[in-house]
Amino acid sequence: MENLIPVINRLQEVFLTVGAEVIHLPQIVVVGSQSSGKSSVLESMVGRDFLPRGSGVVTRRPLVLQLVNVPPPGERTLSENGNGMKPNSQNSYPGIKAEEWGTFLHCKNQVFTDFDEIRQEIEKETERCTGANKGISAEPIHLKIFSPHVLSLTLVDLPGVTKVPVGDQPDDIEQQVREMILSYISNPNCLILSITAANTDMATSEALKLARDVDPEGRRTLAVVTKLDLMDAGTDAMDVLLGRVIPVKLGIIGVVNRSQHDINTQKSMAQAMQDEQSFLQRHYPSLASRSGSRFLARTLSRLLMHHIRDCLPELKTRVTVLTAQYQGLLGSCGQPVQDQSATMLQIVTKFATEYCSTIEGTARHIETSELCGGARMCYIFHETFGRTLESIDPLSGLTTLDVLTAIRNATGPRPALFIPEISFELLVKRQIKRLEEPSLRCVELVHEELQRIIQHCSSYSTQELLRFPKLHESIVEVVTGLLRKRLPITNEMVHNLVAIELAYINTKHPDFTDAALVSASVNSAQGETLQDSGRRWKSDRAAEEKTSEEKVKSSGSAYSSPTRSPAVNLLDTPVPVSRRLTAREQRDCEVIQRLIKSYFLIVRKSIQDSVPKTVMHFLVNHVKEHLQSELVGQLYKLPLLQELLTESPDTALQRREAASMLEALQKASHIISEIRETQLW
């Protein structure tokens, strides 16, 4: 199981090369207040001075520290001479004679054997990113230390929690540090090493509070109490170390750091470790075996190995899922263009095929949220257009007085013995004309749907168009131009369909009701009404004559000279808007209305059938048949190929990132597959 930590280190290196945190790898994150002794704890586990030290804010960037246990120089020499160790083995380090050394990710192929140089490189890299006046940055520094005296660990040293900004730190420095710390410890696969100084109240520990926010059950939090030797005289940390103040599930470990005086006098780490054990034996004899820097390193290594073992199945699944996702993303980005002519023909042909398939309903991507393509056109023809025509009343806008006026105007100065045919033609043409507007609207709706299919094919079916924005714009322009060119032709044909119906009123149509039959039907229906009205008319006439005789008698002698009445200008007399129609007028109006309705229904049925056929022939089918030839004719030109097939910068960048991430995931999958089940226990 000791091999698990190097495996995680290799995975971390793999994913650092692509600069993405897509996989949350198990690691130990060191959290604590400013000057609580975080850096001192790390140095005691390494056994060397290599971190910047001082007062105030010293750690201003996250430091990802990988400790790698290597064999002593003698064993490495034997392995390089071929005594039982493969040359490419993980434990062979050819060309390095030092016992301990370090490497930085940003200084590739450079080995640091002097730990003072490591400290200087950390300070220089920190100032390069944050400046020399206490600024902080979330960009981490990656340091790997190889030593036979360390246990394999991966730790992250974070800036300490601070309250008041100093130097050129921003006013919200506390919030920035908290967000940085939370971004690391929120990872469910990380262990939290909470550092608290013994000379402070543990109940006010910012590190424990942050850890409890993201790990309320304490399953991945280990507490460390530093500076045990700096407590006030007469007090100790026994209750704190035993968990009586604040219990921590993974335990509380006490350590003694080197003081600033020890650092100034260059007290060795070995001597510091010995002094630490002596102090623990004197003041905490019952806890001496479970405290100290060495016990802390062993505990962290054990916890990290077990944590990696628990996280490994989920890690395998995550890598597999992400590999499939990035393979799909890389496939959608396409390959770089090699042959421009072939690529152009392929894209144009594919777009034309997808366009026609969307109309026919055989496209690979079926829309489920709304009707699209041919289905939408069918809905327009039979639902929208059909229902609009059926909702038109044959006699709408035509009153009985309008019909009577048309009949009287058609007779001229002579009283008519029969109903004039010209009145029927005039009125029925007026009604037929009303069918033209919905027919033209039907053409417009189909044209709009053909425009929408362009965007549908671009979004769902032809991913290549997203790679080449200029080609996409050109294809949209060509198809739009073809549709715009066919629209007036189709409108003209639909207009002609209505004009054809207006040109000749075929009263001999098989479905048209015969005028004689209509007249006979109206006469038979009004027969009884006419007899009653005749009798009533005679009695009314007699009553009117009697009344007129009485008026003559009362006015004097019937032979006396009549009084002169004023002249009446008949042209000034208004035509009555509504009056009671005679029986004959009612019969004539009803005959005309029935004939108009009969003939209008015939024409409406014909228009309802012929307009969709016209739209399909002159617009839809023509576009389907000539789309590819139109695209090839206007776009497949050698001077335009280079310009049209210019890839968008976003797609090129996305392809490179996807390829890098896919390569990293494949390496990670290979590294994880090297772990055998027997190594986990």
C-alpha positions in Angstrom: 0.0 0.0 0.0 3.1 2.3 0.3 3.1 2.6 -3.5 -0.2 4.5 -3.5 1.2 7.8 -2.5 3.8 7.9 -5.4 0.9 6.9 -7.8 -1.1 10.0 -6.6 2.0 12.1 -7.1 2.4 10.9 -10.6 -1.3 11.6 -11.3 -0.9 15.1 -9.9 2.0 15.8 -12.2 0.0 14.5 -15.2 -2.9 16.8 -14.6 -0.7 19.8 -13.7 0.7 19.7 -17.3 -2.7 20.5 -18.7 -3.5 23.2 -16.0 -7.0 21.9 -15.1 -8.5 20.6 -11.9 -10.9 18.1 -13.4 -9.9 15.4 -11.0 -9.8 15.9 -7.2 -6.8 14.0 -6.1 -6.2 12.9 -2.5 -3.8 15.3 -0.7 -3.1 16.9 2.7 -3.9 20.6 3.1 -2.3 22.5 5.9 -4.6 25.2 7.3 -3.8 27.6 10.1 -3.8 31.2 11.3 -0.9 33.5 10.4 2.3 32.6 12.4 0.8 29.5 13.9 3.8 27.4 12.9 2.6 25.8 9.6 5.9 26.1 7.8 7.8 24.9 10.9 5.7 21.7 10.9 6.5 21.0 7.3 10.2 21.6 7.8 10.2 19.2 10.8 8.7 16.5 8.6 11.2 17.1 5.9 14.1 17.5 8.3 15.6 20.4 6.4 15.3 24.2 6.3 13.9 25.1 3.0 10.9 27.4 3.6 11.0 31.2 3.9 10.8 32.2 7.5 10.1 35.4 9.3 7.4 37.5 11.0 4.1 38.5 9.5 2.9 37.1 6.2 5.6 34.7 4.8 3.6 32.1 2.9 1.9 34.2 0.2 1.2 31.5 -2.4 0.0 27.9 -2.0 3.0 25.5 -1.9 2.2 22.0 -3.2 4.9 19.9 -1.5 5.5 16.3 -2.6 7.8 14.3 -0.4 9.2 11.2 -2.1 11.1 8.6 -0.2 14.1 7.4 -2.2 16.8 4.8 -1.3 20.1 6.1 0.0 22.9 6.9 -2.5 24.6 3.5 -2.1 21.5 1.5 -3.0 20.8 3.8 -6.0 24.3 3.2 -7.2 23.8 -0.5 -7.0 20.5 -0.3 -8.9 22.2 1.8 -11.6 24.9 -0.9 -11.9 22.2 -3.4 -12.8 22.0 -5.3 -9.5 18.3 -6.2 -9.4 16.8 -2.8 -10.4 15.5 -1.9 -13.9 17.0 1.3 -15.3 13.6 2.9 -15.8 12.3 1.9 -12.4 10.7 4.5 -10.2 13.4 4.1 -7.6 16.3 4.8 -10.0 17.5 8.4 -10.4 20.5 8.3 -12.8 22.9 11.2 -12.7 22.0 12.4 -9.2 24.6 11.7 -6.6 23.2 13.8 -3.8 21.4 12.2 -0.9 18.6 14.8 -0.9 17.4 17.1 -3.6 14.4 19.1 -4.9 12.8 20.0 -8.2 10.3 22.7 -9.1 7.6 22.3 -11.8 8.3 25.7 -13.2 12.1 24.9 -13.4 12.0 21.8 -15.6 15.2 19.7 -15.8 16.8 21.7 -13.0 17.8 19.9 -9.8 18.4 21.8 -6.5 20.7 20.0 -4.1 21.2 23.0 -1.9 18.1 23.7 0.3 19.1 27.3 0.7 18.7 27.6 -3.1 15.3 26.0 -2.8 14.3 28.7 -0.3 15.6 31.4 -2.5 13.7 30.0 -5.5 10.5 29.9 -3.5 11.0 33.6 -2.5 11.9 34.6 -6.0 8.9 32.8 -7.6 6.6 34.3 -4.9 7.8 37.8 -5.6 7.5 37.3 -9.3 3.8 36.6 -9.0 2.8 38.7 -6.0 5.4 41.5 -5.7 7.7 42.2 -2.8 5.2 43.9 -0.5 3.1 41.2 1.2 0.7 40.6 -1.7 -0.9 37.1 -2.1 -1.8 34.9 -5.1 -3.8 31.7 -5.6 -1.4 30.3 -8.2 0.5 27.4 -6.5 4.2 26.6 -6.5 4.9 22.9 -7.0 8.0 21.6 -5.2 9.1 17.9 -5.0 11.6 16.8 -2.4 13.4 13.5 -2.7 15.0 12.1 0.4 15.6 8.8 2.2 14.7 10.5 5.5 11.1 11.4 4.6 7.9 9.5 4.2 6.0 9.7 0.9 3.4 12.5 1.4 1.7 15.2 -0.6 1.0 18.4 1.4 -0.3 21.8 0.4 0.9 24.8 2.6 -1.6 27.7 2.3 -1.3 31.3 3.4 -2.3 31.8 7.0 -5.7 33.3 7.9 -5.2 37.0 8.5 -7.5 39.8 9.6 -5.8 43.2 8.8 -4.3 44.0 5.4 -0.6 45.1 5.4 1.6 46.4 2.7 -0.1 46.3 -0.7 -2.6 43.7 0.3 -6.2 44.5 -0.7 -8.8 45.5 1.8 -10.6 42.2 1.4 -7.5 40.1 2.1 -9.3 38.1 4.8 -12.0 37.1 2.3 -9.5 36.3 -0.4 -7.5 34.0 2.0 -10.7 32.3 3.2 -11.9 31.6 -0.4 -8.5 30.3 -1.3 -8.4 27.9 1.7 -12.0 26.8 1.1 -11.2 26.0 -2.6 -8.7 23.5 -1.4 -10.3 22.0 1.6 -13.8 21.7 -0.1 -12.3 18.9 -2.1 -13.9 15.8 -0.5 -10.7 13.8 -1.3 -8.3 16.0 0.7 -7.3 15.6 4.3 -7.3 18.7 6.4 -4.3 19.3 8.7 -5.5 22.0 11.1 -2.7 23.9 12.8 -3.4 25.8 16.1 -0.8 27.3 18.5 -0.9 26.0 22.0 -0.6 29.6 23.5 -4.0 30.5 22.0 -7.5 29.4 22.9 -8.4 26.4 20.7 -12.1 27.4 20.9 -11.2 30.4 18.8 -9.1 28.5 16.2 -9.9 29.8 12.7 -8.4 26.6 11.2 -10.7 24.3 13.1 -13.7 26.5 12.3 -12.9 26.4 8.5 -12.4 22.6 8.7 -15.7 22.1 10.5 -17.5 24.2 7.8 -16.5 21.8 5.1 -16.1 18.6 7.2 -18.8 18.8 9.9 -18.4 15.1 10.9 -14.6 15.4 11.2 -13.9 12.4 9.0 -10.9 14.0 7.3 -9.6 16.5 9.8 -6.4 16.0 11.9 -5.5 18.7 14.5 -2.0 19.7 15.3 -1.1 21.8 18.4 2.2 23.7 18.0 4.4 25.8 20.3 3.8 23.6 23.4 6.9 25.1 24.9 5.6 28.6 24.7 2.6 28.1 27.1 2.4 30.2 30.3 4.1 28.8 33.3 1.8 26.5 35.3 -0.4 25.6 32.3 -0.3 22.7 29.9 -2.2 21.4 26.9 -3.2 18.0 28.3 -6.9 18.6 28.1 -6.5 19.9 24.5 -4.4 17.0 23.4 -6.8 14.5 24.9 -9.7 16.0 23.1 -11.5 17.2 26.2 -11.8 20.8 24.9 -12.7 20.1 21.2 -12.8 16.5 20.1 -11.3 15.6 16.7 -12.0 12.2 15.3 -8.6 11.6 13.6 -6.8 12.8 16.7 -4.8 15.8 18.1 -1.0 15.7 17.9 1.2 18.1 19.8 4.6 19.3 18.4 7.4 21.6 19.5 8.7 24.0 16.8 12.1 25.6 16.6 12.2 29.1 18.0 13.5 32.0 16.0 16.6 31.9 18.2 17.2 28.3 17.2 16.9 29.3 13.5 19.3 32.2 13.9 21.8 30.0 15.6 21.3 27.4 12.9 20.3 24.6 15.2 20.1 21.4 13.3 16.9 19.6 12.7 18.2 16.4 14.2 19.0 18.3 17.4 15.6 20.0 17.3 13.9 16.6 17.1 15.9 15.3 20.0 15.0 18.4 22.1 11.4 18.0 21.1 11.3 14.4 22.4 13.0 15.5 25.6 10.4 18.2 26.2 7.6 15.8 25.6 9.0 13.2 28.0 9.4 15.8 30.7 6.0 17.5 30.4 3.7 15.0 28.7 5.2 11.5 29.4 1.9 9.7 28.8 1.5 11.3 25.4 5.2 11.4 24.3 4.8 8.3 22.1 1.8 9.8 20.4 3.2 13.3 19.9 6.1 14.9 18.0 7.0 15.6 14.4 8.0 12.0 13.6 4.7 10.6 14.9 2.9 13.3 13.0 4.7 12.3 9.7 3.9 8.6 10.2 0.3 9.4 11.1 -0.1 11.6 8.0 1.4 8.9 5.7 -0.8 6.2 7.1 -4.0 8.4 6.9 -3.1 9.5 3.4 -2.6 5.9 2.2 -5.9 4.7 3.7 -7.6 7.8 2.3 -6.2 7.1 -1.2 -7.3 3.5 -0.9 -10.8 4.6 -0.2 -10.9 7.2 -2.9 -9.3 5.0 -5.6 -12.5 3.3 -6.9 -14.3 6.7 -7.4 -11.1 8.0 -9.0 -11.1 5.2 -11.6 -14.7 5.8 -12.4 -14.1 9.6 -12.7 -11.2 9.1 -15.1 -13.2 6.7 -17.2 -16.2 9.1 -17.5 -14.0 12.1 -18.3 -12.1 10.2 -20.9 -15.4 9.4 -22.7 -16.5 13.0 -22.4 -13.3 14.5 -23.8 -13.2 11.9 -26.6 -16.7 13.1 -27.7 -15.6 16.7 -27.4 -12.5 16.1 -29.5 -14.6 14.3 -32.1 -17.0 17.3 -32.3 -14.1 19.6 -32.8 -13.0 17.6 -35.9 -9.5 17.1 -37.3 -7.3 19.9 -38.7 -8.0 20.5 -42.4 -5.7 18.6 -44.7 -7.4 18.8 -48.1 -9.5 22.0 -48.5 -11.3 20.9 -51.6 -12.4 17.6 -50.1 -13.4 19.3 -46.9 -15.5 21.9 -48.6 -17.3 19.3 -50.7 -17.9 17.1 -47.7 -19.4 19.9 -45.6 -21.6 21.3 -48.4 -22.9 17.8 -49.3 -23.5 17.0 -45.6 -25.4 20.3 -45.1 -27.5 19.8 -48.2 -28.3 16.2 -47.2 -29.2 17.2 -43.6 -31.4 20.0 -45.0 -33.3 17.7 -47.3 -33.6 15.0 -44.6 -35.1 17.6 -42.2 -37.7 18.4 -44.7 -38.4 14.7 -45.4 -38.4 13.8 -41.7 -35.4 11.4 -41.9 -32.8 13.5 -40.1 -30.7 11.9 -37.4 -31.5 14.6 -34.8 -35.3 14.6 -34.2 -36.6 17.7 -32.5 -38.9 16.7 -29.5 -39.8 20.2 -28.2 -41.6 21.5 -31.3 -42.6 20.7 -34.9 -39.8 21.2 -37.3 -39.1 20.8 -41.1 -41.6 18.8 -43.1 -43.8 18.2 -40.1 -44.1 21.9 -39.6 -45.0 22.4 -43.3 -47.7 19.7 -43.0 -49.1 21.5 -40.0 -49.1 24.8 -42.0 -50.9 23.3 -45.0 -53.6 21.3 -43.2 -54.1 23.0 -39.9 -53.1 26.6 -40.2 -54.0 27.2 -43.8 -56.9 24.7 -44.0 -58.6 26.0 -40.9 -58.2 29.6 -42.0 -60.0 28.9 -45.3 -62.7 26.9 -43.5 -63.3 29.8 -41.1 -64.2 32.2 -44.0 -68.0 32.5 -44.3 -69.0 32.4 -48.0 -71.4 35.3 -47.4 -69.3 37.2 -44.9 -69.4 41.0 -45.5 -72.4 40.5 -47.9 -75.7 41.7 -46.6 -79.1 41.1 -48.2 -79.3 44.8 -49.2 -75.9 44.4 -50.9 -77.2 41.5 -52.9 -80.4 43.4 -53.8 -78.5 46.5 -54.9 -76.2 44.4 -57.1 -79.3 42.8 -58.7 -80.9 46.1 -59.4 -77.7 47.7 -60.7 -77.2 44.7 -63.1 -80.7 45.3 -64.7 -80.1 48.8 -65.8 -83.1 51.1 -66.5 -85.4 48.2 -67.4 -87.3 46.2 -64.8 -86.0 42.6 -64.8 -88.2 39.6 -65.5 -85.4 37.2 -64.4 -82.4 37.4 -62.1 -79.5 38.8 -64.0 -76.4 36.5 -64.2 -74.0 39.4 -64.1 -75.0 40.1 -60.5 -74.0 36.6 -59.4 -70.6 36.8 -61.1 -69.8 40.2 -59.6 -70.7 39.0 -56.1 -69.0 35.6 -56.2 -65.8 37.1 -57.6 -65.8 39.5 -54.7 -66.0 36.6 -52.2 -63.4 34.5 -54.1 -60.9 37.4 -53.9 -60.8 37.0 -50.2 -59.0 33.6 -50.6 -55.9 35.3 -51.9 -54.6 36.8 -48.7 -54.5 33.5 -46.6 -53.0 31.7 -49.6 -50.1 34.2 -49.7 -49.7 34.0 -45.9 -49.3 30.2 -46.3 -46.4 30.7 -48.7 -44.8 33.1 -46.2 -45.1 30.6 -43.3 -43.5 27.9 -45.4 -40.7 30.3 -46.4 -40.1 31.1 -42.8 -39.9 27.4 -41.9 -37.3 26.8 -44.6 -35.3 29.6 -43.1 -35.5 28.0 -39.7 -34.3 24.7 -41.0 -30.9 26.4 -41.8 -30.3 27.2 -38.2 -31.6 23.7 -37.1 -29.1 22.0 -39.4 -26.3 24.3 -38.2 -27.0 23.7 -34.5 -27.8 20.0 -34.4 -26.7 18.3 -37.5 -23.5 19.8 -39.0 -21.0 20.4 -36.3 -18.3 21.4 -38.9 -20.1 24.6 -39.5 -19.3 25.8 -36.0 -15.6 25.3 -36.8 -15.7 27.6 -39.8 -17.8 30.7 -39.1 -17.1 32.3 -42.5 -18.3 29.2 -44.3 -21.3 29.1 -42.1 -22.2 32.6 -42.9 -21.7 32.0 -46.6 -23.9 28.9 -46.6 -26.6 30.7 -44.8 -26.3 33.6 -47.3 -26.5 31.2 -50.3 -29.5 29.3 -49.0 -31.3 32.5 -48.0 -30.7 33.9 -51.4 -32.1 30.8 -53.1 -35.2 31.0 -50.9 -35.6 34.7 -51.6 -35.3 34.1 -55.3 -38.1 31.5 -55.3 -40.5 33.4 -53.0 -41.8 35.9 -55.6 -42.2 33.1 -58.2 -44.3 31.1 -55.7 -46.3 34.1 -54.7 -47.0 34.9 -58.4 -48.2 31.4 -59.0 -50.5 31.5 -56.0 -51.8 34.8 -57.2 -52.5 33.3 -60.6 -54.4 30.4 -59.0 -56.9 32.9 -57.6 -56.8 34.9 -60.8 -57.7 31.7 -62.8 -60.7 31.2 -60.6 -61.8 34.8 -61.1 -61.2 34.7 -64.9 -64.0 32.2 -65.6 -67.0 31.4 -63.4 -67.9 27.9 -64.5 -71.6 27.6 -63.7 -71.6 24.2 -65.4 -69.2 22.7 -62.8 -70.5 19.2 -61.8 -70.6 20.2 -58.1 -72.4 23.5 -58.7 -76.1 23.6 -57.8 -78.3 24.4 -60.8 -79.9 27.8 -60.7 -83.3 26.4 -61.8 -83.3 23.9 -59.0 -82.4 26.6 -56.5 -85.1 28.9 -57.8 -87.7 26.1 -57.6 -86.7 25.2 -54.1 -87.0 28.8 -53.0 -90.4 29.2 -54.8 -91.8 26.0 -53.1 -90.7 27.2 -49.7 -92.3 30.5 -50.2 -95.6 29.2 -51.8 -97.7 29.2 -48.8 -96.2 32.4 -47.5 -97.2 34.2 -50.8 -100.9 33.2 -50.6 -101.2 34.5 -47.1 -99.4 37.7 -47.9 -101.7 38.1 -51.0 -104.9 38.0 -48.9 -103.3 40.3 -46.4 -102.2 42.7 -49.2 -105.8 42.9 -50.6 -107.3 43.7 -47.2 -104.6 46.3 -46.6 -105.3 47.8 -50.0 -109.0 48.1 -49.4 -108.4 49.8 -46.0 -106.0 52.3 -47.7 -108.6 53.2 -50.4 -111.3 53.7 -47.8 -109.1 56.0 -45.8 -108.2 58.0 -48.8 -111.9 58.5 -49.8 -112.7 59.8 -46.3 -109.8 62.3 -46.5 -111.2 63.6 -49.9 -114.7 64.1 -48.4 -113.4 65.9 -45.4 -111.3 68.2 -47.5 -114.2 69.5 -49.5 -115.7 68.8 -52.9 -114.0 66.1 -54.9 -114.1 68.5 -57.9 -112.7 71.5 -56.3 -109.3 72.7 -57.5 -106.5 70.9 -55.8 -104.0 72.8 -53.7 -100.6 73.4 -55.2 -98.0 71.2 -53.5 -94.3 72.1 -53.5 -92.0 70.5 -56.1 -90.0 67.4 -55.0 -86.4 66.8 -56.2 -86.2 63.0 -56.5 -82.4 63.1 -56.6 -82.3 64.6 -53.2 -84.4 61.8 -51.7 -82.1 59.4 -49.9 -82.2 55.7 -50.8 -83.7 53.8 -47.8 -81.0 51.9 -46.0 -83.3 49.2 -44.9 -86.8 48.5 -45.8 -89.2 45.6 -46.0 -88.5 43.5 -49.1 -91.2 42.2 -51.4 -91.6 38.5 -51.8 -89.9 38.6 -55.2 -87.0 40.5 -53.8 -86.6 38.1 -51.0 -86.7 35.2 -53.5 -84.1 36.7 -55.8 -81.7 37.5 -52.9 -82.0 34.0 -51.5 -81.3 32.4 -54.8 -78.2 34.5 -55.4 -76.9 33.8 -51.8 -77.4 30.1 -52.3 -75.6 30.1 -55.6 -72.7 32.2 -54.2 -72.3 29.8 -51.3 -72.3 26.8 -53.6 -69.8 28.2 -56.0 -67.5 29.6 -53.2 -67.3 26.2 -51.5 -66.1 24.7 -54.8 -63.4 27.3 -55.3 -62.3 27.2 -51.7 -61.9 23.4 -52.0 -59.9 23.9 -55.1 -57.6 26.6 -53.6 -57.2 24.5 -50.4 -55.9 21.7 -52.5 -53.8 23.5 -55.1 -52.0 26.1 -53.0 -50.0 23.4 -51.0 -49.1 21.7 -54.2 -48.0 24.9 -55.7 -45.8 25.8 -52.7 -44.2 22.3 -52.7 -43.5 22.4 -56.4 -42.3 26.0 -56.9 -40.6 26.5 -53.5 -39.8 23.4 -51.4 -39.0 20.8 -54.0 -37.1 23.3 -56.1 -34.9 24.2 -53.2 -34.3 20.5 -52.4 -33.3 19.7 -55.9 -31.1 22.7 -56.5 -29.6 23.4 -53.0 -26.4 21.3 -53.4 -25.7 22.5 -56.9 -26.3 26.1 -55.8 -23.9 25.8 -52.8 -21.2 24.1 -54.9 -21.5 26.6 -57.7 -21.2 29.6 -55.4 -18.8 28.4 -52.8 -16.5 25.8 -54.4 -14.1 28.2 -55.9 -10.4 28.0 -55.3 -9.9 31.7 -54.3 -12.5 31.3 -51.6 -11.4 28.0 -50.1 -8.7 29.4 -47.9 -10.9 32.2 -46.6 -14.0 30.1 -46.0 -12.2 27.2 -44.3 -10.4 29.5 -41.8 -11.1 27.9 -38.4 -12.4 29.9 -35.5 -9.9 30.5 -32.8 -12.2 29.1 -30.1 -12.5 25.8 -31.9 -8.8 25.5 -32.5 -8.1 26.3 -28.8 -10.9 23.9 -27.7 -9.3 21.1 -29.8 -5.9 21.6 -28.3 -7.2 21.7 -24.8 -9.4 18.6 -25.4 -6.4 16.7 -26.9 -4.1 17.7 -24.0 -6.7 16.7 -21.4 -7.5 13.4 -23.2 -3.8 12.6 -23.3 -3.5 13.3 -19.6 -6.6 11.2 -18.8 -5.2 8.3 -20.8 -1.9 8.5 -18.9 -3.9 8.7 -15.6 -5.9 5.6 -16.6 -2.7 3.8 -17.4 -1.1 4.8 -14.0 -4.2 3.7 -12.1 -4.4 0.4 -14.0 -0.9 -0.4 -12.7 -2.3 -0.7 -9.2 -3.2 -4.3 -8.4 -5.9 -5.1 -5.9 -3.4 -6.8 -3.7 -1.6 -3.5 -3.3 -4.6 -1.9 -1.6 -4.4 -4.1 1.5 
